[in-house]
Amino acid sequence: MDNRKIHSLQLLILLFITEKATAFLFAPATVARAAGQDAWLSELLFCMPAGLLVAVVCVFLARHFPEEPLPFYLPRLVGKLPGKLLAATYAVVFTHLTAVIISETAQFIHTAFFNLTPLLFLEIIAAGAALYGTSLGIEVIARQAELVFVLFLFSMLLVIALVIPDLKISNFLPVAENGILPIIKGAPVCCAWRGEIFLILMLYPYLENRQEDMKLAISTVVFSTFVSIVFLIITLGVFGGPFTAQQTFPILELARYIQLAVIIERLEILIVIIWVAGAIVKLAVFYHAACISAASVIGRKKSSRFFIIPIGIATAIIAEVLYPSHFKLASFLNQAWPPYALVTELLLPLGLLIIACWQKRRRVKNDSHAPSPRATS
Amino acid sequence: MLEGIKWLLRIISRRWRTDRRRGHREATGREYPSYRDRSQNSSGNSLQKYQKYTRQYTRRQPTLPLPSDYEKKSISTRLEENRQTLRRVFPHASDLVYREISIGSKKPHKALLAYIDNLTNCDLLHRDIIHPLAATRNHLPSDLTARWVKEHLLSPGKIAEQHRWAEVIEAIVRGGAVIFLEGESKALIATVPEDVSRGVGKPLSETTVRGPADAFNERLCTNIALVRRRLATPYLAVEYIQIGQTTKTQVAVLYLRDKAQESIIQEIKKRLQHIHRTDAISSGQIEELIQDHPYSIFSTIHITERPDKIVGNLLEGKVALLVDNTPFAMIVPATLASMLQSPEDYYNRYWFSSFIRILRWFSLVAALLVPSIYIAITSYHHELVPTVLLVSIVASREGVPFPAVVEALLMEIAFETLREAGVRLPAPFGQTLSIVGALIIGQTAVSAGLVSTVMVVVVALTAIASYTIPTITLANSIRILRFLMMIAAAFLGMFGVMVGLVLIMFHLCSLNSFGVPFLSPLAPLNLSDLKDAMVRLPNRLRRKEEGQQHGQPQNT
């Protein structure tokens, strides 16, 4: 592609920030609503395996075409016209997901700070900042993710350290009170977030040291599950299951709850800061994916810059029209998002992987005298 | 409509033309020449200014003989002809001295010495050139050659033989003394420069407590000497590149051959050669022309006036650019971390240096964000301040007629004005300014109810924080961005501050300085380089590491 390279650690951080930026705030309440005090079990038992499955599928698929992002090799896998259609679908999916993230960002700011400011205005500001990042290229976004990661780590540790004295073990007991069913019910939403690791399909060509791809993908999933569990444990331990489920943004409440001496209080500003920074990185990554998918439809890699502004405008409009209130956004996230993610993040890549394997086997069979160099991968 | 505009333009232009004619008539008592007269090259004195004007702006073929006409010509064997040529090349140079000398007493050979007396040292010239030539009692060969004169008579160390006018003219404007010999087609060029610079002074913009107190001055050779004295190694490379058609500014590229990366050196030379026709008075112009992001608000070239800083950076494998007539040298590639370092960090104990470095990062953020955070909190997020503090802030703002943003902008602009006045002010007025500034800003503005006391604290804090940044260019960038952040905070509170910060971070991430990311080793993260970026670890640890990397060009 642009011949720019991202180191595997950078990509890990980028994918981590990309997932956590929104999951961090929206996931805990949703999981707790279904699973109560066992939400952390739901993360551990179902989300991590689901994330790992997506990671493995996507890395195997990406290894078949290491030099191109997903939409560009679709025509070679499923035929020219279906491939283009599928690429266009992915362009629409990414544009839509970007709109969802924009609206998540704007809703959050709206709820936390600016109740009177029109949502569209906040959406445009957030989208504009992200589009600037996208226009600078994926390498810059990766560096930005590293900076944000430092902020992220710092504030996470601060919140954890200040809250630990208030943890009550009794809030977790009894474990699995109502059997396994509520735990399963809590899983889909956070599985969908964990599945965002599938972005590796779009970023694989930029990876510098490809021999570490699998390690990187797996450790991203494990690390982000770990962080999720830590935060779930803290939130549940302080607030208890029912109260966590009632909140819109439990982590924000957690930060509001912190009070140390008289000076350190109302730390939610920290959460907001890292959240906004992370969300903009996430937006930039999704915009990047959307632009590349759109460019693949017309078949030219370099034209992805051309799509930045049209897609930016489209996302702001979609966000405003489809999700004008928190209620609509939440109902999308709780009901439509898990199956939607299942198809785009797992089933489609899995199908493509099967086709790719089948094609390779046929190719190997056809010219068994001169095996292709990809046969080893 | 269009007709009306055309008519107006015609009237205005005619009016302007007649005015100019009348002015010319009153000034010279002569009629203003018509276009035809002007285009024909008349030698009238009153027209020279105009010719200069046209030459400059219409790029017409110059009518005066210029040195470029003589570039391909060779020197004549006849003295008189050479003198005529010089007269034509330097028609109005009263300070160009022609001196005829007879070499030998029995059968004198004639020689002509020409130099610009303001650029050459008269004592040296007399002692080393005129005296040996005129007073020689040696046995002269019958055909006196330039080589013989150079080897037997002249004393200065640096003498060149040239036979082209281009080199001769170049040497004269650079302060050389040129000797022509009758019957010889070569000229001798001796360098006896007049030292017109001030001595080595103290650094004005980068002071240290413990470090050496010598700073660069305007002379390139002094500056290179200051660096070379600290680096007694044949690996130190010094390469001259000339820039500017008229100024012919010398730029010296300095690097250690065993440490610097070849690709960076090549890139620098390429960029310098690319601008070789652009006249440059100081390093600031060259800096702007060769940097990677000319439109960025941040400079990606490090500027310093301290030779010890240059040496430290050369040892790290960086490349230094020294420009003649400028006391500021450039270091490339630059990173944000290197711009937040002072050479003093290496002279103090590492505990203290690390503490100071972390403090500088905090003050960088403070200089950028403190006023905007104040605006955001007082305008939007009262709930974020602890109640006791909020009460005192509100109490101090009682009676202030402006919203926080106006108050803050007012004070910041007042401060910036004061700072600028302080820099431009002649030294004797400094006392006045400081009293007036301190009284007005510190005391009177508050008691008059224009600003709150907390605001004064905020501005003072910001000012102090911005002065801890050791590099001027970086401090200036932060100064401008501070205003943008204040406006962002006024519109969108903390969200605005954060979005502004994200944009700045995006921009910083996108910057490169000669192939090196500007934010390295932070982003892309490099843990081993962080040891000498955010903090300073003890020298022993660092030296061990350098020992391991020995022989490889260091990746800066």
Interface residues (C-beta under 8 A of the other chain):
Chain A: H7 L9 Q10 I109 F113 F114 T117 L122 I125 A126 A129 Y132 G133 L136 G137 V140 A142 R143 Q144 E146 L147 V148 V150 V262 I263 E265 R266 I269 V272 I273 V276 A277 I280
Chain B: Y380 H381 E383 L384 P386 V388 L492 G493 M494 F495 G496 M498 V499 L501 V502 L503 M505 F506 H507 C509 S510 P517 L519 L522 A523 P524 L525
